[in-house]
């Protein structure tokens, strides 16, 4: 299948303008504005999720997120994705927990927010096993990563990928529905997943339900 907008010359789709010779992490470390914007878009829903879980008020929400991303901007150069040091998501959670705690301390002494809590209850399990909380967190990140990639492919390619990889439908049935060959459907899935790994691989943990 050759109908997507990702060229074979090492460039992303026409809408992003980002080179793919380096992953998003390295481009963000180099302070490439478009890559940084993509990183913020990728992780904003997860930070929103954590803020809701800790009952951060709507008034405080924007301040917390701004402080989190400011800390990431200042310290991203020192982050390395290594098994002994944990995932980017875990690193981001540590930063977010700190900023939420700081925000709680700024509240007036008589202020109460029902159900407010630190993020300690969503720390990584020591044995590396999945939990419903972590699975939900991964779902936020993967959903946003896919949303960012969708614009880089024409509808037929994306639809073939989505039906097979996300909805788990048989490639033969998808091919018949879309008027494509079965091989074209498999190729569409492969190209999108390759882009997902190339673009976001340094940030993504294994998905909760890998296609």
Wavefront OBJ file of the C-alpha trace (Angstrom):
o trace
v 0.000 0.000 0.000
v 1.448 3.347 -1.019
v -1.449 5.673 -0.302
v -0.273 7.237 2.963
v 1.500 10.564 3.285
v 4.635 9.172 4.872
v 7.335 9.217 2.249
v 10.192 6.738 2.000
v 12.700 9.554 2.221
v 12.774 9.741 6.028
v 10.176 12.448 6.611
v 6.867 12.537 8.415
v 3.609 13.485 6.807
v 3.078 16.863 5.254
v 1.158 18.157 8.286
v 3.886 17.677 10.908
v 7.033 18.851 9.182
v 9.164 16.760 11.574
v 12.091 14.636 10.479
v 12.096 11.021 11.611
v 15.845 10.379 11.613
v 15.647 10.961 15.384
v 12.850 9.936 17.709
v 10.674 12.462 19.470
v 12.734 12.254 22.671
v 15.979 13.288 21.012
v 14.299 16.088 19.072
v 12.644 17.370 22.247
v 15.992 17.257 24.056
v 17.387 19.385 21.243
v 14.564 21.842 22.032
v 13.023 21.571 18.586
v 9.807 23.611 18.989
v 7.593 21.296 16.941
v 8.855 18.230 18.821
v 8.302 19.897 22.192
v 4.755 20.834 21.176
v 4.163 17.207 20.203
v 5.477 15.983 23.566
v 3.179 18.366 25.443
v 0.209 17.229 23.375
v 1.112 13.578 23.964
v 1.249 13.794 27.756
v -1.263 16.522 28.608
v -4.191 14.072 28.892
v -2.219 11.897 31.323
v -1.333 14.876 33.536
v -4.995 15.902 33.389
v -5.903 12.383 34.519
v -3.518 12.598 37.477
v -4.836 16.031 38.450
v -8.400 14.703 38.459
v -7.334 11.698 40.527
v -5.803 14.022 43.126
v -8.789 16.392 43.124
v -6.763 19.333 41.876
v -9.261 22.135 41.443
v -10.018 23.646 38.072
v -8.381 26.884 39.224
v -5.170 25.040 40.111
v -5.084 22.695 37.139
v -3.389 24.971 34.612
v -0.757 26.059 37.141
v 0.150 22.471 37.978
v 0.462 21.474 34.329
v 2.548 24.533 33.529
v 4.921 23.758 36.393
v 5.181 20.109 35.360
v 6.135 20.886 31.786
v 8.515 23.603 32.891
v 10.310 21.043 35.061
v 10.365 18.564 32.171
v 11.796 21.250 29.866
v 14.578 22.008 32.325
v 15.468 18.407 33.102
v 14.688 16.436 29.952
v 18.324 16.455 28.870
v 19.188 14.233 31.822
v 16.444 11.672 31.231
v 17.499 8.285 29.926
v 15.115 5.431 29.216
v 16.864 2.603 31.024
v 15.284 -0.367 32.856
v 16.978 0.468 36.135
v 15.854 4.101 35.974
v 12.239 3.494 35.005
v 9.970 4.748 32.245
v 9.323 8.287 31.095
v 5.796 7.912 32.443
v 7.193 7.057 35.881
v 9.558 10.023 35.738
v 6.719 12.311 34.715
v 4.553 10.972 37.522
v 7.273 11.814 40.065
v 7.419 15.384 38.768
v 3.631 15.697 38.746
v 3.337 14.340 42.271
v 5.826 16.952 43.457
v 4.000 19.812 41.721
v 0.610 18.688 43.033
v 2.054 18.542 46.546
v 3.448 22.057 46.082
v 0.018 23.230 44.934
v -1.668 21.699 47.977
v 0.756 23.557 50.241
v -0.233 26.857 48.645
v -3.845 26.432 49.666
v -5.177 28.428 52.603
v -5.058 26.522 55.871
v -8.857 26.301 56.013
v -9.242 25.102 52.404
v -10.484 21.553 51.928
v -10.940 19.546 48.769
v -12.940 16.355 49.198
v -10.949 13.298 48.203
v -7.651 15.065 47.553
v -4.712 12.682 47.705
v -1.116 12.402 46.570
v -0.130 10.190 43.655
v 1.502 7.612 45.920
v -1.372 5.226 45.269
v -0.433 5.002 41.577
v 3.267 4.306 41.991
v 4.810 1.561 39.850
v 4.552 -1.993 41.245
v 7.994 -3.267 42.215
v 7.580 -6.491 40.226
v 6.759 -4.653 36.991
v 3.308 -6.238 36.719
v 0.359 -4.455 35.177
v -2.357 -2.947 37.352
v -5.696 -1.430 36.304
v -4.309 2.027 37.169
v -1.214 1.621 34.996
v -3.272 0.116 32.185
v -5.504 3.197 32.272
v -2.475 5.496 32.195
v -1.035 3.666 29.194
v -4.395 3.936 27.490
v -4.278 7.740 27.779
v -0.790 7.895 26.251
v -1.417 5.441 23.421
v -4.722 7.057 22.491
v -3.037 10.443 22.227
v -0.090 9.020 20.263
v -2.472 7.480 17.738
v -4.432 10.723 17.482
v -1.203 12.565 16.648
v -0.289 10.039 13.949
v -3.666 9.833 12.254
v -3.198 13.042 10.293
v -0.060 11.595 8.677
v -1.948 8.885 6.784
v -4.717 8.996 4.221
v -8.075 7.679 5.435
v -7.897 4.279 3.704
v -4.538 3.423 5.288
v -5.598 4.599 8.716
v -8.952 2.842 8.542
v -7.293 -0.462 7.598
v -4.860 -0.140 10.489
v -7.571 0.807 12.969
v -9.933 -2.025 12.111
v -7.201 -4.677 12.338
v -4.961 -3.378 15.144
v -7.437 -1.603 17.406
v -10.756 -3.327 16.730
v -9.016 -6.711 16.220
v -10.945 -7.590 13.090
v -9.746 -10.194 10.606
v -7.564 -8.768 7.857
v -9.553 -10.657 5.228
v -12.811 -9.071 6.387
v -11.272 -5.584 6.502
v -9.824 -6.036 3.009
v -13.226 -6.995 1.638
v -14.902 -4.054 3.367
v -12.378 -1.477 2.156
v -11.798 -2.923 -1.315
v -8.119 -3.647 -0.634
v -5.962 -6.736 -0.843
v -5.284 -8.609 2.380
v -1.589 -7.849 1.931
v -2.369 -4.131 1.679
v -4.223 -4.312 4.994
v -1.290 -6.004 6.716
v 1.074 -3.455 5.194
v -1.076 -0.577 6.461
v -0.972 -2.017 9.976
v 2.780 -2.533 9.779
v 3.510 0.994 8.567
v 1.425 2.685 11.242
v 2.916 0.556 14.025
v 6.414 1.245 12.713
v 5.725 4.959 12.780
v 4.364 4.629 16.321
v 7.602 2.948 17.441
v 9.862 5.319 15.512
v 8.124 8.474 16.696
v 7.164 7.639 20.270
v 9.167 4.535 21.177
v 11.359 6.311 23.733
v 8.266 7.447 25.620
v 5.952 4.475 25.386
v 5.818 1.484 27.688
v 4.503 -1.763 26.202
v 0.789 -1.185 25.502
v -1.833 -2.685 27.810
v -3.031 -4.871 24.927
v -0.376 -4.887 22.223
v -1.891 -5.406 18.734
l 1 2 3 4 5 6 7 8 9 10 11 12 13 14 15 16 17 18 19 20 21 22 23 24 25 26 27 28 29 30 31 32 33 34 35 36 37 38 39 40 41 42 43 44 45 46 47 48 49 50 51 52 53 54 55 56 57 58 59 60 61 62 63 64 65 66 67 68 69 70 71 72 73 74 75 76 77 78 79 80 81 82 83 84 85 86 87 88 89 90 91 92 93 94 95 96 97 98 99 100 101 102 103 104 105 106 107 108 109 110 111 112 113 114 115 116 117 118 119 120 121 122 123 124 125 126 127 128 129 130 131 132 133 134 135 136 137 138 139 140 141 142 143 144 145 146 147 148 149 150 151 152 153 154 155 156 157 158 159 160 161 162 163 164 165 166 167 168 169 170 171 172 173 174 175 176 177 178 179 180 181 182 183 184 185 186 187 188 189 190 191 192 193 194 195 196 197 198 199 200 201 202 203 204 205 206 207 208 209 210 211
